[in-house]
Amino acid sequence: MGSAGAVADYAWMALKLAYVGACNPTIKGRIRPAHPILAPRQLKRWSIAVLAIALALFIAGTAASWRKARVSPDRPAPGGNTQFITVQPNVELEVLDFGGTGRPLVLLTGWGATAHAFASFSTQLTKKYHAYGITRRGFGLSSAPTSGYTAERLGDDVVAVLDALKLVRPVLVGCSFGGEELSSVATFHPERISGLIYLDAGYGYALYDQVDGNLTMRIAPIARVVEALLPSALEPTLLAVTAGQRKFTELHVPVLAIFADPHDQGSKNKDPGQRAKAEAQDFERTERQANAFQRQVPSARIVRIPHAAHDIIHSNEADVLNAMNAFIGSLH
C-alpha cells in the first residue's frame, strides 16, 4: 500500500473514533451506543461525528494510493521457501514454507504484517510441525486488488492456499486480526481443518459477543455505507475489511484461544496510577471476550497469560508453545 495507503487507513481509524465520540457516556465502564433514533440532545455529538467522518473521507480521498491488483516490482523470483499462489484471477498471495515435518500448521498474520513476521517463531514450530505462513491480500508482496476483503473471501483465500499446497486438515494459527480468517474458514469450510489456535486473536472480528456486543460490529454498517460512496480505487483497505466483517457466533471445530489478559501496560503508562487504571480497564474488556468464547464455544480451551503483549508470540514464546503443543497433541 505504501505510506499514502497507510495514511488512508489511519483516516479510517479516525472514523472509529468518531463513532465512539457519538456514543453515550460510559456506563459501568462500558461504552454504550447512542439510541438508533437520535434524540435532540444527541445531535450535537453526532454533528461532531459527521464532521470527523467528512475529514476522514477527505484524507482518504486525497492521500490514499490508487489501489489496483498489482505485483510488487521488488517481488523475488519464486523459489526457496517462497512461492506465490493464485487464489483468484489476477490475485496471488505470498506463501512461505518454513519447513519441518509432522502435522501442518498454517500461520496467519495480524493486521498490516506479512508472513515474514513468523520467521523467528517458526524455528520453534518446525521442530515438531511443518509450518507455512501466508501474507494476506493487500499487504507485503501479495496482490492488492480493489475488492475481496470480506471475511468470507479472506477465508476462501486461505482455503485456496490449502488446495494449492495439498494440505490435509492442517491447524490454522492466527495472530490478532488473523482470527477473522480462522473463524471464516471454520464457519464455511470446517471439514478442511483439524483445529484453530487464536493468539490474542479472539476479539470481535473472530467471535461476536452475543451478550455485550462488539464495537467493531457496530461500526461495520457505517463502513458499508461509506464504502458504497467511495470509488474502490480510493478505498482504504481497513475500510473494506471493516465493512466486510461478519458476526461469527459459534465455532464447531477444536479451538485454543490464548489471551493476553491483561495486556502489558508498562511501556504505555509510566505513571503507576494511570497504569493500574488502564490495566483494570483492559482486564475487563479482555475478560469479557474470553468469557464470550467460553460461553459460545464451550469446548474451547481458553488460556490467559497475564501481562503479555498483544504480539504474544514474542513476549511469551515459551508459554504460547506449551499451550500450542498440548492442544495440538490432543487433536485426532
N, C-alpha and C positions, 0 to 999 in steps of 0.2 A: 504493500500500500504506500509506503514511503511516508515522509514526515507530513505531507499535506493530508494524506488519508488519516494519519494519526490525529491531526488537529480536528478533522471532521468527526472522528469517533469521540474525542473529548467533548465536542459540541453536543453530541447526543447524550453524553453523561450529564451535561447541564440541563437537558430536558428532564432527566430523572430527578434532579434536584428541584426543578420547577414543580414537579408533581408533589414532592414531599412538602414544598413550601405552600402548596394549596391544600394540604391536609389540615384537619383539625388538630389542636394541641394534643400532645401525648396524653394518653390515658393509661395510668398504671405503668408508665414506662414504654408503652407501645404506641406507635403511630397509627391512628385510625383515619381512613379516608373520609373526605367530606361527603355528605349525603349526595346521592346521584342527582337529586333535584336541588340545585343550589339555592339556598336562602339568601335574601338580600345582604345580610351581614357577611356572607361568604364571598360576595362578588369582588371585593377589594383584593382578597387573597388570590382569586382566580385571575383578576386583571394582571396582577404581577406575574402569575404563572404564564399567561398568554404572551406577555412581553418577553419573558425568558425564552419561551418556545420560539418566538419570532427571531430572537437573537441567535438561538441555536441553529435555526434553519438558515439564517444569513451566513453564519460562519461555515456551515456545512456546504452551502451552495457556492461560496467563494473560495474556500480553502481545500475542499475535497478534491482529490485527484480524480480524473475521469477514469472510471473503472471499466475494464473490459477483460475478456478472457485473454490473459497474457501469460507468457512464459518468460521468466527472468533471463536476461541476457547473460547472467552470471551462473546459470544452471550448469552444474558439472555434467559431463557425459555419463550416462548410466554405466554402472559397473561397481565393483567392490561391494560395499554393503548398501549402496543407494540405488533405487530404481524409481521410475515414475509410472504410476499405474493409472490407466484411463478409467474413470468412474462414470463419465457421461461424455457425449460427443464434445470434443474440444476442452475437456476438463481433466487434468491429470493431477494426481497427488504425489508428493514426495513421500516415499516409504523407506525406512531404514531397517535393515536386517542386522540386529546386534549380535546374532549368533547364539550359540548354546545348543543344548539338546534337551529333550523332555517335552513336557506339556507346553504348547504355545501360549504366550502372553502377548496381547496387543495393547500398546501403550498410547493413550490419547492425552494430548497436552491441555494445559489451561489456556485462557484467552490470550491471544497475541503471541504465544510461544510456538516453537517448532519441535519436531521430533528430536532434534539435537539436544534439547533440554534434558533428555534422559541419558545422555552419554555416560555420565558418571554412575548413576543409579543402575543402569543396565549391566554394569560389570559385576554387580552383586547378583542380579537376577539370572544371568547366563550360567551361573554355577549349578543351577538346578533346572532351568527352563530355557526354551527358545524364545527370545524376546524380539519383538518388532515395534517400531514406532511410526506413527502417521502424523504428517503435517496437514491440518485441515485446509480446505479450500479458502482462498482469500489471504493466506499467510505464507511467509517464507518463500520457498521455491515452488510451491503448489500454484496451480492456476487460480486466478481471481475473477471468476465470471460475474456478471451483473445480477445473477439470480441463483437460487439454490441454497439459501441459508436458513430454511425452515428446519425445525428439529427433525422431522421425518426424513428430509433429504440428506441432512448431515449424517443421520444414522445409516441411510442407504449407501452413502459413500463408504462408510466403514465396511458394510456387507460386501460391496463391490471389491474392496481390497481383500477381504477374506476369500472371495471367489477366485480372484487372480492368483493369490498365494496358495490356493487349495488347502486352506486351514480347516481342520475338522474340530468344531466346538472348542475354540480357544477360550481363555479367560480374558475378558476386557478389563483394563485398568485405566481409570481416568483421574486426572488431576483437575481440580477446580471446575471450570466450565466443561471439561470433558465429561462431567457427569450427565450432561444433557444427552450426549451421543450414546452413553451407556444405557440410559433409560429408554431412548428411542429404539435401539436395537432390541432390547429386552421386550418392548411392547409390540413391535411389528415383526420381529424375527427371533422369537425366543428359542426356537429349535437350533439356531446357528451357534449358540454359545453355551458354555458349561457354567459360567458364573460371572459376577460383576464385582469389581473392587473400586469403591469410591474413596479417593484420597483427598480428604477435605473437599469433596466434590458433591456432597449430598444436599445441596441447598435448593431453593425454589425452582430453579431450572431443571432439576433432576427429579424432584418429588414435591408435588403441591400439597401443602399442609391443609387438610380438609377442615381443620378446626380453626386455626388462626389465619389462614391465607398466606399469601406471599406478595410483597410489594412489587416484585418484577412482573408478576402476572397481572397486577392492577395497571401497570404501565403498558403492557402489551397491546390492549385495544387502542390506546393513544398512538402507539408506534405504528400500528397498521394504518391509521388514518393519515399520519404524516408520510408514511411510506408511499401511499397512493398518490400524494401530491407532488412528490419529488421524482424527477427523471431518474431511472435506475442508475444511470452513469454517475449521478451526483450523490447517490445514496451511501452514507457511511455504513460500513459492514456491521457495526454494532447495532445500528438501527434495524437493518434487515434481520439480524439474528433475534433481536428483542421482539420484533413483530412476528417472527416465526415460532415463538415458544409454544409449547403445549402444556396442558395440565396433566402431567403424569401422576396418577393417584395410587397405583399399585404396581407391584413387580412380582412376576411369578417364576423367577429363577433364583438360584442361590446368590445371596448378597453379603458382602462385607462392606460396611460403611465406617470409615475411620474419620473422626472429627478432631480437630484442634479445639479443645474445649476446656478453658477459654483460650483464645489466641494470645500469643505473646504480645504484650503491650510495651515491653521495655524500651524499644527504640522510638516508639511513637510519643510516649509521655514521660518526660523526665521528672515531673512533679509527682511525688508519691500519692498525694490525694487524688489528683486527676487520673493517675494510672489505675488506682483502685476503683474509681468510678467507672472508667472505661472498661476495665476487666469485668466488673459486675454486669454491665450492660451487654458486653459481648457474650458472657456466660449465659445470660437469659436468652438471647437470640439463638445461640448455638444449641442450647439445651432444648429449646422449643422445636428446632428442626430435627435434632437427634431423636426426640420423643415422637415426632411425627413419623419418622422412619420405623421406629419400633412398633408404633401403633398400626400403621398402614401396611407394613411388610413384616408381619410377626415372626417370620422365620429368619429375618436378617440378623447377622452378627454385628453388633454396634460396639465399636472400640473408641474410647475417649482418651486422648493424650493431652494432659494439662500443659498449658504454656508452650505449645508447639506453634511454629509459624504456619501460615497458610501454605507456603512451599514446604510441605511437611516431609517430603522425601529427602530434603537436605537438612532440615533442622532436627529430625528424629528418624534417621535412616534405619537404625537398628530396631527401634520399636515397630516401624512400619513393616520391615522384613519379617520380624517374628510373627506379627499378626497375619501377614500375607501367606507365609509358609504354613501356618496352622490351618488357615481357611482352605487353601488350595489342596492341602493334604487330605481334607475331608471330602473333597469332591469325587464323584464316581467317574 
